Amino acid sequence: MMPPKRGRLILRTALVTLAVAALASALAAALVVRQGWYDVGAVKQHWQPVFTLLENGLRYSVRHHAREIVAPERTSAMAQQGVKVYAQHCVQCHGAPGVAPRLASLALQPSPGPLVHMTRRWQPNELYWIISNGIKMTGMQAWRFHLSEREIWSVVALIERLPGMTPEEGQALFATPPEPVGEVRMAVGPPDAERGRVALAQYACQSCHVLPGVPGPRVDVGPSLKEFARQRYVAGRLPNTEDNLVRWIRDPQEVKPGSAMPSLQVTERDARDMARWLLRDRSPN
């Protein structure tokens, strides 16, 4: 049996060690912040561990704060009302089946993302809490100051029905006229894979796909593109070449009419850089 004095010494040593380690970590974090070493720009995303920590913190926080909310019955009539509210306030950032978000929202970090898969991640009471209270530092505002409780529940009812909505139905309900886009003049050069990696995030591709080298949430809206270079076909239609991938990225509906992937008005240069990144393990065509 360990002598009492020796046990207390070991415990004291362990506590002092933990305290010193905690102090050193705090000082290191303060140094990183004070020196400005962590890049807060929207072009360079959080590291994946940071992203995962924030995402898990969000999930646990929402679950805790929404635990006492009792969800009412969400009827078809309520979902119909939700269509009007969603069209006015939500589609601009989140899009809909077959409908792209507005251009101004694509490069928001974190990306607002589509809501078609939200019912797999959140319960109705949690969706209500998110819409009602918003999320700090994401651009998601607290809609309870602008919408009634019934209107918020109507949006929840609609979100629950989004997984069964076809692209054609989404376009009929939510499509808006294409935004006028001026000609983007950029220096022309050979495809740049690293620039393509950044462009994928700036067009919010990680909100639907798991992408190689691009931190993001765990999503299953669209197929994972981590092994895209090994695929034989683009969208199951075209041989997987760089030119065909550029064609698909720029105009999905031309390649595969009725596809759930909307047009994001990607420029020729951005699409070619994206394709080079996704196919970087393969020799150029």
One Martini backbone bead per residue (centre of mass of N, CA, C, O) as a GRO file, in nm:
protein
  285
    1MET     BB    1   0.097   0.036   0.022
    2MET     BB    2   0.072   0.366  -0.016
    3PRO     BB    3   0.185   0.627   0.117
    4PRO     BB    4   0.032   0.919   0.193
    5LYS     BB    5   0.259   1.118   0.115
    6ARG     BB    6   0.312   1.003  -0.168
    7GLY     BB    7   0.027   1.043  -0.280
    8ARG     BB    8   0.021   1.353  -0.243
    9LEU     BB    9   0.266   1.411  -0.424
   10ILE     BB   10   0.152   1.298  -0.686
   11LEU     BB   11  -0.099   1.476  -0.697
   12ARG     BB   12   0.048   1.748  -0.688
   13THR     BB   13   0.216   1.704  -0.943
   14ALA     BB   14  -0.021   1.666  -1.138
   15LEU     BB   15  -0.156   1.942  -1.089
   16VAL     BB   16   0.086   2.117  -1.168
   17THR     BB   17   0.118   2.008  -1.453
   18LEU     BB   18  -0.164   2.089  -1.553
   19ALA     BB   19  -0.136   2.392  -1.493
   20VAL     BB   20   0.110   2.443  -1.675
   21ALA     BB   21  -0.018   2.341  -1.937
   22ALA     BB   22  -0.256   2.540  -1.939
   23LEU     BB   23  -0.085   2.798  -1.936
   24ALA     BB   24   0.076   2.740  -2.195
   25SER     BB   25  -0.171   2.723  -2.381
   26ALA     BB   26  -0.278   3.008  -2.326
   27LEU     BB   27  -0.021   3.159  -2.418
   28ALA     BB   28  -0.015   3.046  -2.704
   29ALA     BB   29  -0.293   3.152  -2.789
   30ALA     BB   30  -0.231   3.450  -2.732
   31LEU     BB   31   0.001   3.472  -2.935
   32VAL     BB   32  -0.157   3.402  -3.190
   33VAL     BB   33  -0.356   3.637  -3.162
   34ARG     BB   34  -0.159   3.880  -3.126
   35GLN     BB   35   0.005   3.814  -3.406
   36GLY     BB   36  -0.200   3.710  -3.636
   37TRP     BB   37  -0.165   3.403  -3.751
   38TYR     BB   38  -0.460   3.368  -3.786
   39ASP     BB   39  -0.664   3.321  -4.056
   40VAL     BB   40  -0.973   3.520  -4.122
   41GLY     BB   41  -1.018   3.472  -4.399
   42ALA     BB   42  -1.249   3.353  -4.654
   43VAL     BB   43  -1.044   3.184  -4.831
   44LYS     BB   44  -0.937   3.059  -4.567
   45GLN     BB   45  -1.000   2.797  -4.392
   46HIS     BB   46  -1.051   2.611  -4.157
   47TRP     BB   47  -0.949   2.375  -3.990
   48GLN     BB   48  -1.080   2.073  -3.942
   49PRO     BB   49  -1.069   2.065  -3.630
   50VAL     BB   50  -1.216   2.334  -3.595
   51PHE     BB   51  -1.469   2.264  -3.751
   52THR     BB   52  -1.550   2.017  -3.579
   53LEU     BB   53  -1.573   2.163  -3.310
   54LEU     BB   54  -1.796   2.363  -3.398
   55GLU     BB   55  -2.004   2.155  -3.494
   56ASN     BB   56  -2.034   2.003  -3.224
   57GLY     BB   57  -2.109   2.248  -3.054
   58LEU     BB   58  -2.368   2.309  -3.207
   59ARG     BB   59  -2.519   2.044  -3.162
   60TYR     BB   60  -2.520   2.049  -2.846
   61SER     BB   61  -2.649   2.327  -2.806
   62VAL     BB   62  -2.916   2.282  -2.953
   63ARG     BB   63  -3.009   2.035  -2.796
   64HIS     BB   64  -3.022   2.179  -2.521
   65HIS     BB   65  -3.210   2.438  -2.596
   66ALA     BB   66  -3.448   2.242  -2.741
   67ARG     BB   67  -3.562   2.025  -2.531
   68GLU     BB   68  -3.852   2.190  -2.448
   69ILE     BB   69  -3.963   2.175  -2.726
   70VAL     BB   70  -4.285   2.151  -2.874
   71ALA     BB   71  -4.406   1.997  -3.145
   72PRO     BB   72  -4.620   2.041  -3.377
   73GLU     BB   73  -4.822   1.979  -3.616
   74ARG     BB   74  -4.727   1.917  -3.962
   75THR     BB   75  -4.889   2.031  -4.222
   76SER     BB   76  -4.962   2.090  -4.547
   77ALA     BB   77  -5.062   2.378  -4.501
   78MET     BB   78  -4.807   2.470  -4.356
   79ALA     BB   79  -4.611   2.412  -4.592
   80GLN     BB   80  -4.740   2.615  -4.786
   81GLN     BB   81  -4.664   2.857  -4.616
   82GLY     BB   82  -4.356   2.794  -4.622
   83VAL     BB   83  -4.307   2.863  -4.916
   84LYS     BB   84  -4.340   3.170  -4.888
   85VAL     BB   85  -4.124   3.217  -4.672
   86TYR     BB   86  -3.886   3.083  -4.818
   87ALA     BB   87  -3.892   3.261  -5.077
   88GLN     BB   88  -3.839   3.533  -4.913
   89HIS     BB   89  -3.588   3.427  -4.688
   90CYS     BB   90  -3.412   3.144  -4.785
   91VAL     BB   91  -3.325   3.085  -5.090
   92GLN     BB   92  -3.087   3.287  -5.116
   93CYS     BB   93  -2.891   3.090  -4.929
   94HIS     BB   94  -3.011   2.769  -4.969
   95GLY     BB   95  -3.203   2.708  -5.164
   96ALA     BB   96  -3.314   2.431  -5.378
   97PRO     BB   97  -3.436   2.202  -5.558
   98GLY     BB   98  -3.276   2.315  -5.849
   99VAL     BB   99  -3.174   2.570  -5.668
  100ALA     BB  100  -2.978   2.832  -5.640
  101PRO     BB  101  -2.818   3.040  -5.481
  102ARG     BB  102  -2.717   3.334  -5.436
  103LEU     BB  103  -2.417   3.471  -5.504
  104ALA     BB  104  -2.365   3.620  -5.223
  105SER     BB  105  -2.370   3.326  -5.055
  106LEU     BB  106  -2.145   3.126  -5.154
  107ALA     BB  107  -1.883   3.264  -4.984
  108LEU     BB  108  -1.972   3.195  -4.721
  109GLN     BB  109  -1.827   3.174  -4.381
  110PRO     BB  110  -2.005   2.957  -4.346
  111SER     BB  111  -2.196   2.771  -4.531
  112PRO     BB  112  -2.529   2.746  -4.549
  113GLY     BB  113  -2.658   2.554  -4.731
  114PRO     BB  114  -2.855   2.301  -4.770
  115LEU     BB  115  -3.190   2.161  -4.649
  116VAL     BB  116  -3.253   1.863  -4.755
  117HIS     BB  117  -3.079   1.715  -4.492
  118MET     BB  118  -3.174   1.821  -4.202
  119THR     BB  119  -3.352   1.575  -4.092
  120ARG     BB  120  -3.090   1.398  -4.029
  121ARG     BB  121  -2.975   1.612  -3.796
  122TRP     BB  122  -3.264   1.728  -3.711
  123GLN     BB  123  -3.509   1.815  -3.516
  124PRO     BB  124  -3.785   2.003  -3.511
  125ASN     BB  125  -3.709   2.165  -3.250
  126GLU     BB  126  -3.424   2.243  -3.361
  127LEU     BB  127  -3.508   2.397  -3.611
  128TYR     BB  128  -3.671   2.607  -3.463
  129TRP     BB  129  -3.439   2.722  -3.293
  130ILE     BB  130  -3.256   2.813  -3.523
  131ILE     BB  131  -3.455   3.004  -3.664
  132SER     BB  132  -3.522   3.177  -3.409
  133ASN     BB  133  -3.199   3.231  -3.298
  134GLY     BB  134  -2.973   3.146  -3.451
  135ILE     BB  135  -2.614   3.190  -3.548
  136LYS     BB  136  -2.321   3.262  -3.466
  137MET     BB  137  -2.106   3.367  -3.712
  138THR     BB  138  -2.301   3.287  -4.000
  139GLY     BB  139  -2.566   3.477  -4.088
  140MET     BB  140  -2.777   3.360  -3.892
  141GLN     BB  141  -3.067   3.472  -3.798
  142ALA     BB  142  -3.325   3.586  -3.582
  143TRP     BB  143  -3.658   3.522  -3.679
  144ARG     BB  144  -3.842   3.606  -3.425
  145PHE     BB  145  -3.827   3.925  -3.517
  146HIS     BB  146  -3.993   3.857  -3.818
  147LEU     BB  147  -4.151   3.600  -3.722
  148SER     BB  148  -4.378   3.389  -3.653
  149GLU     BB  149  -4.434   3.097  -3.507
  150ARG     BB  150  -4.594   2.976  -3.743
  151GLU     BB  151  -4.388   3.044  -3.966
  152ILE     BB  152  -4.159   2.876  -3.854
  153TRP     BB  153  -4.312   2.603  -3.861
  154SER     BB  154  -4.360   2.613  -4.169
  155VAL     BB  155  -4.063   2.575  -4.241
  156VAL     BB  156  -4.026   2.306  -4.107
  157ALA     BB  157  -4.239   2.159  -4.278
  158LEU     BB  158  -4.089   2.203  -4.544
  159ILE     BB  159  -3.814   2.074  -4.480
  160GLU     BB  160  -3.942   1.786  -4.442
  161ARG     BB  161  -4.018   1.791  -4.773
  162LEU     BB  162  -3.753   1.823  -4.946
  163PRO     BB  163  -3.652   1.525  -5.001
  164GLY     BB  164  -3.928   1.481  -5.198
  165MET     BB  165  -3.819   1.695  -5.392
  166THR     BB  166  -3.789   1.792  -5.701
  167PRO     BB  167  -3.631   1.993  -5.917
  168GLU     BB  168  -3.889   2.079  -6.066
  169GLU     BB  169  -4.046   2.166  -5.813
  170GLY     BB  170  -3.842   2.372  -5.708
  171GLN     BB  171  -3.848   2.556  -5.958
  172ALA     BB  172  -4.155   2.621  -5.949
  173LEU     BB  173  -4.139   2.757  -5.654
  174PHE     BB  174  -3.820   2.918  -5.652
  175ALA     BB  175  -3.754   3.039  -5.905
  176THR     BB  176  -3.534   3.282  -6.042
  177PRO     BB  177  -3.402   3.511  -6.204
  178PRO     BB  178  -3.124   3.565  -6.340
  179GLU     BB  179  -2.838   3.704  -6.266
  180PRO     BB  180  -2.659   3.966  -6.340
  181VAL     BB  181  -2.341   3.922  -6.515
  182GLY     BB  182  -2.051   4.031  -6.551
  183GLU     BB  183  -1.760   4.047  -6.689
  184VAL     BB  184  -1.482   3.850  -6.607
  185ARG     BB  185  -1.157   3.975  -6.559
  186MET     BB  186  -0.876   3.763  -6.618
  187ALA     BB  187  -0.600   3.612  -6.603
  188VAL     BB  188  -0.454   3.408  -6.835
  189GLY     BB  189  -0.394   3.056  -6.781
  190PRO     BB  190  -0.312   2.787  -6.656
  191PRO     BB  191  -0.419   2.555  -6.474
  192ASP     BB  192  -0.502   2.581  -6.111
  193ALA     BB  193  -0.533   2.372  -5.856
  194GLU     BB  194  -0.516   2.551  -5.599
  195ARG     BB  195  -0.729   2.752  -5.694
  196GLY     BB  196  -0.953   2.535  -5.718
  197ARG     BB  197  -0.976   2.469  -5.420
  198VAL     BB  198  -1.077   2.752  -5.341
  199ALA     BB  199  -1.319   2.770  -5.539
  200LEU     BB  200  -1.492   2.545  -5.420
  201ALA     BB  201  -1.552   2.711  -5.158
  202GLN     BB  202  -1.663   2.978  -5.298
  203TYR     BB  203  -1.910   2.785  -5.424
  204ALA     BB  204  -2.007   2.574  -5.197
  205CYS     BB  205  -1.942   2.261  -5.252
  206GLN     BB  206  -1.914   2.154  -4.943
  207SER     BB  207  -2.234   2.156  -4.884
  208CYS     BB  208  -2.267   1.870  -5.071
  209HIS     BB  209  -1.956   1.785  -5.069
  210VAL     BB  210  -1.690   1.581  -5.046
  211LEU     BB  211  -1.360   1.716  -5.042
  212PRO     BB  212  -1.047   1.744  -5.147
  213GLY     BB  213  -0.886   1.962  -4.923
  214VAL     BB  214  -1.181   2.051  -4.796
  215PRO     BB  215  -1.318   2.182  -4.548
  216GLY     BB  216  -1.606   2.030  -4.374
  217PRO     BB  217  -1.887   1.886  -4.355
  218ARG     BB  218  -2.098   1.615  -4.305
  219VAL     BB  219  -2.211   1.510  -4.620
  220ASP     BB  220  -2.509   1.371  -4.843
  221VAL     BB  221  -2.626   1.517  -5.094
  222GLY     BB  222  -2.377   1.449  -5.248
  223PRO     BB  223  -2.122   1.313  -5.380
  224SER     BB  224  -1.822   1.212  -5.335
  225LEU     BB  225  -1.491   1.367  -5.451
  226LYS     BB  226  -1.226   1.221  -5.354
  227GLU     BB  227  -1.238   0.995  -5.618
  228PHE     BB  228  -1.289   1.132  -5.902
  229ALA     BB  229  -1.037   1.051  -6.080
  230ARG     BB  230  -1.152   0.735  -6.094
  231GLN     BB  231  -1.373   0.801  -6.264
  232ARG     BB  232  -1.536   0.746  -6.578
  233TYR     BB  233  -1.772   0.956  -6.515
  234VAL     BB  234  -1.983   1.235  -6.578
  235ALA     BB  235  -2.289   1.205  -6.452
  236GLY     BB  236  -2.313   0.930  -6.626
  237ARG     BB  237  -2.236   1.054  -6.939
  238LEU     BB  238  -1.930   1.141  -6.939
  239PRO     BB  239  -1.624   1.136  -6.986
  240ASN     BB  240  -1.348   1.172  -6.760
  241THR     BB  241  -1.268   1.485  -6.836
  242GLU     BB  242  -1.178   1.802  -6.818
  243ASP     BB  243  -1.376   1.920  -7.025
  244ASN     BB  244  -1.631   1.775  -6.915
  245LEU     BB  245  -1.616   1.889  -6.628
  246VAL     BB  246  -1.645   2.183  -6.707
  247ARG     BB  247  -1.918   2.153  -6.841
  248TRP     BB  248  -2.066   2.055  -6.583
  249ILE     BB  249  -2.004   2.291  -6.389
  250ARG     BB  250  -2.136   2.519  -6.575
  251ASP     BB  251  -2.381   2.303  -6.705
  252PRO     BB  252  -2.573   2.064  -6.579
  253GLN     BB  253  -2.842   2.078  -6.753
  254GLU     BB  254  -2.707   2.017  -7.028
  255VAL     BB  255  -2.603   1.731  -6.947
  256LYS     BB  256  -2.847   1.690  -6.705
  257PRO     BB  257  -3.155   1.696  -6.708
  258GLY     BB  258  -3.286   1.736  -6.378
  259SER     BB  259  -3.074   1.797  -6.201
  260ALA     BB  260  -2.985   1.887  -5.870
  261MET     BB  261  -2.768   2.051  -6.005
  262PRO     BB  262  -2.693   2.370  -6.017
  263SER     BB  263  -2.630   2.673  -6.142
  264LEU     BB  264  -2.335   2.895  -6.048
  265GLN     BB  265  -2.183   3.067  -6.254
  266VAL     BB  266  -1.918   2.954  -6.360
  267THR     BB  267  -1.629   3.017  -6.470
  268GLU     BB  268  -1.400   2.905  -6.681
  269ARG     BB  269  -1.155   2.927  -6.497
  270ASP     BB  270  -1.273   2.802  -6.240
  271ALA     BB  271  -1.356   2.530  -6.364
  272ARG     BB  272  -1.068   2.447  -6.454
  273ASP     BB  273  -0.941   2.454  -6.174
  274MET     BB  274  -1.128   2.251  -6.042
  275ALA     BB  275  -1.068   2.015  -6.231
  276ARG     BB  276  -0.765   2.000  -6.169
  277TRP     BB  277  -0.802   1.923  -5.872
  278LEU     BB  278  -0.987   1.665  -5.906
  279LEU     BB  279  -0.752   1.561  -6.137
  280ARG     BB  280  -0.448   1.569  -6.015
  281ASP     BB  281  -0.383   1.241  -6.036
  282ARG     BB  282  -0.394   1.322  -6.338
  283SER     BB  283  -0.326   1.359  -6.645
  284PRO     BB  284  -0.353   1.573  -6.871
  285ASN     BB  285  -0.535   1.598  -7.177
   0.00000   0.00000   0.00000
